[in-house]
Amino acid sequence: MSLISVAILFLSGFFSGVVNAIAGGGTFLTFGALTMTGLPPISANATSSIAQFPGYITSTYAYLHDIKAMWRGALAFAVISAIGALLGSLLLLSLDNVSFGALVPWLLLAATALFAAGPWLRPKKLAERPEGATSSLAGRIIQFFTSIYGGFFGAGMGVMMLATLGLTEGGDYHRLNALKNLLSIVIAAVAIVIFASGGVVAWMQAAIMVPGVALGGYAGVWTARRVPQGVVRALVVAVGLFLALHYFTKG
């Protein structure tokens, strides 16, 4: 691997951590960098999931108090998410790179549109839900299909979950974000196990990216105080559209 490729991977991980801390959408950067440095799309998708995993853990830890207050409902969602992620990741491994590569631009377009619409999808005001209240059946069914998507292709997963949980679950934004972060860990962990057993993870590239993501997540707190979220969101949307165009023309 050339020094240029190493630098691209590390920097993409760093900026991914930054934008995740501010607006989300860092997967666009890591997936794009991995494919542009030579990894086939399935391997890039799997490796990107591993690179993002530490950020899910730290984000969930920050919401530990909120999660303890709703652990029964969160546990049910976690089981459902694990099953969906298992199906999604196995579906990915059932495809070859040519078949998955043909889907990638459409997946990127959908994820970019979802990310761009994120501020409008985010619930502004929700009814309070008592601690320990039972989650709705509709919420569990929708989460099952969302987790299939997350296991198959992780870009935009967090925005999608925040939107769907906001439509089906009660509580304030922080309750929803805490649940979303926890379920992201579950989905990513299941997908990583399947991808690793399937031999599609590029471990060297992941090892280069992970420190960058960690540093970027820390730097993102500083950046969030100085750079408007709208600017970062516009940058991520531009990257998503560029990658979609790249794959459409490549195909």
C-alpha positions in Angstrom: 0.0 0.0 0.0 1.4 3.4 -1.0 1.9 6.3 1.5 -0.6 8.3 -0.5 -3.3 5.5 0.1 -2.4 5.4 3.8 -2.8 9.2 4.0 -6.1 9.1 2.2 -7.5 6.4 4.4 -6.3 8.1 7.6 -7.6 11.5 6.6 -11.0 10.1 5.5 -11.3 8.4 8.8 -10.4 11.6 10.6 -12.9 13.7 8.7 -15.5 10.9 9.0 -15.2 11.2 12.8 -15.5 15.0 12.6 -18.7 15.0 10.5 -20.2 12.2 12.5 -19.7 14.3 15.6 -21.4 17.3 14.0 -24.0 16.0 11.6 -23.6 12.3 10.9 -22.8 10.8 7.4 -19.2 9.9 7.9 -19.7 6.5 6.3 -19.8 8.3 2.9 -16.2 9.4 3.4 -14.8 6.1 4.6 -16.6 4.0 2.0 -15.6 6.4 -0.8 -11.9 6.4 0.3 -11.8 2.6 0.5 -13.2 2.1 -3.0 -11.0 4.8 -4.5 -7.9 3.3 -3.1 -8.7 0.0 -4.8 -11.0 -2.1 -2.5 -13.9 -3.8 -4.2 -17.3 -2.5 -3.0 -18.3 -5.4 -0.8 -15.0 -5.3 1.0 -15.1 -1.5 1.3 -18.6 -1.7 2.8 -17.5 -4.3 5.4 -14.3 -2.4 6.3 -16.1 0.9 6.6 -18.5 -0.7 9.1 -15.5 -1.7 11.3 -14.0 1.8 11.0 -17.2 3.4 12.3 -17.7 1.0 15.1 -15.7 2.8 17.9 -17.7 6.0 17.3 -20.9 4.1 17.9 -19.6 2.8 21.3 -18.4 6.2 22.5 -21.7 7.9 21.4 -23.7 5.2 23.3 -21.6 5.5 26.4 -22.5 9.2 26.5 -26.2 8.3 26.7 -25.8 5.5 29.3 -28.1 7.1 31.8 -30.9 7.4 29.2 -30.5 3.8 28.1 -30.7 2.5 31.7 -34.0 4.3 32.0 -35.5 2.4 29.0 -33.5 -0.9 29.1 -36.5 -3.2 28.6 -37.7 -1.6 25.4 -34.2 -1.1 24.2 -33.5 -4.8 24.7 -36.4 -5.8 22.6 -35.3 -3.4 19.9 -31.7 -4.8 20.1 -32.9 -8.4 19.5 -35.0 -7.3 16.5 -32.0 -5.3 15.2 -29.6 -8.2 15.6 -31.9 -10.5 13.5 -32.4 -7.9 10.8 -28.7 -7.1 10.7 -27.9 -10.8 10.3 -30.2 -11.1 7.4 -28.9 -7.9 5.7 -25.2 -8.9 6.1 -25.8 -12.4 4.8 -27.7 -10.9 1.9 -24.7 -8.8 1.1 -22.3 -11.8 1.2 -24.7 -13.7 -1.2 -23.9 -11.1 -3.9 -20.7 -10.8 -5.9 -18.9 -7.4 -6.4 -20.4 -6.9 -9.8 -24.0 -7.3 -8.5 -23.4 -5.2 -5.4 -21.5 -2.6 -7.5 -24.5 -2.1 -9.7 -26.6 -1.4 -6.6 -24.1 1.0 -5.0 -25.0 4.2 -6.9 -28.7 3.7 -6.2 -28.0 3.0 -2.5 -25.8 6.1 -2.3 -28.4 8.3 -3.9 -31.1 7.0 -1.5 -28.8 7.4 1.5 -27.7 10.9 0.3 -31.4 12.0 -0.1 -32.2 10.6 3.3 -29.3 12.4 4.9 -30.1 15.7 3.2 -33.7 15.4 4.4 -32.6 14.6 7.9 -33.4 18.0 9.5 -37.0 17.8 8.2 -37.4 14.1 9.2 -36.3 14.8 12.7 -39.3 15.0 15.1 -39.6 18.5 16.5 -41.9 17.6 19.4 -43.0 14.2 20.7 -45.2 13.1 23.5 -43.4 12.0 26.6 -43.2 8.2 27.1 -43.1 6.9 30.7 -40.0 5.0 31.6 -40.3 1.3 30.8 -43.3 1.8 28.6 -43.8 -0.8 25.9 -42.7 0.1 22.4 -45.2 0.0 19.6 -45.5 -3.0 17.3 -45.2 -0.8 14.3 -41.9 0.6 15.7 -40.5 -2.9 16.0 -41.5 -4.0 12.5 -40.0 -0.8 10.9 -36.8 -1.3 13.0 -36.5 -4.8 11.7 -36.5 -3.6 8.1 -34.2 -0.7 8.9 -31.7 -3.1 10.5 -31.7 -5.2 7.4 -30.7 -2.1 5.4 -28.1 -1.3 8.1 -26.5 -4.8 7.9 -26.5 -4.6 4.1 -25.3 -1.1 3.5 -24.6 1.2 6.5 -24.6 4.6 4.9 -27.5 6.7 6.2 -28.5 4.1 8.8 -28.4 6.5 11.7 -30.5 9.1 10.0 -33.0 6.5 8.9 -33.3 5.1 12.5 -33.7 8.5 14.1 -36.5 9.3 11.6 -38.4 6.0 11.9 -38.1 5.9 15.7 -39.3 9.4 15.8 -42.5 8.4 13.9 -43.3 5.4 16.0 -41.8 6.0 19.5 -42.5 8.7 22.1 -40.0 10.7 24.2 -37.7 13.6 23.5 -34.8 13.8 21.0 -32.2 12.6 23.4 -34.1 9.4 24.2 -34.4 8.6 20.5 -30.8 9.4 19.9 -29.7 7.2 22.8 -31.7 4.3 21.4 -30.4 4.9 17.9 -26.8 4.9 19.0 -27.3 1.6 21.0 -29.0 -0.1 18.0 -26.2 1.1 15.7 -23.8 -0.9 17.9 -25.9 -4.0 17.7 -26.3 -3.8 13.9 -22.7 -3.0 13.3 -21.4 -5.7 15.6 -23.5 -8.4 13.9 -22.5 -7.2 10.5 -18.8 -7.2 11.5 -18.9 -10.8 12.8 -20.6 -12.0 9.5 -18.2 -9.9 7.3 -15.2 -11.2 9.2 -16.3 -14.8 9.0 -16.9 -14.2 5.3 -13.3 -13.0 4.8 -14.3 -9.7 3.1 -12.8 -7.3 5.7 -9.5 -5.5 4.8 -8.0 -5.4 8.2 -5.0 -3.3 7.4 -7.1 -0.5 5.9 -9.4 -0.7 8.9 -6.5 -0.4 11.3 -5.4 2.8 9.5 -8.8 4.3 9.6 -9.8 3.6 13.2 -7.3 5.9 14.9 -8.4 8.6 12.4 -12.0 8.2 13.2 -11.3 8.3 17.0 -9.2 11.5 16.6 -11.8 13.0 14.3 -14.6 12.3 16.8 -12.7 14.2 19.5 -11.9 17.1 17.1 -15.5 17.2 16.0 -16.5 18.5 19.4 -14.2 21.5 18.8 -15.3 21.9 15.2 -19.0 21.8 16.1 -18.6 25.0 18.1 -17.1 26.9 15.1 -18.5 25.4 11.9 -22.2 25.6 11.1 -23.9 22.2 10.9 -25.4 23.2 7.6 -22.0 23.6 6.0 -20.9 20.1 7.1 -24.2 18.6 5.9 -23.8 20.3 2.5 -20.3 18.8 2.2 -21.5 15.3 3.0 -24.3 15.6 0.5 -21.8 16.7 -2.1 -19.6 13.7 -1.4 -22.6 11.4 -1.6 -23.7 12.8 -4.9 -20.1 12.7 -6.3 -19.7 9.0 -5.3 -23.1 8.1 -6.8 -22.1 9.8 -10.1 -18.7 8.1 -9.9 -20.4 4.6 -9.7 -23.0 5.4 -12.3 -20.3 6.4 -14.8 -18.0 3.5 -13.7 -20.7 1.0 -14.4 
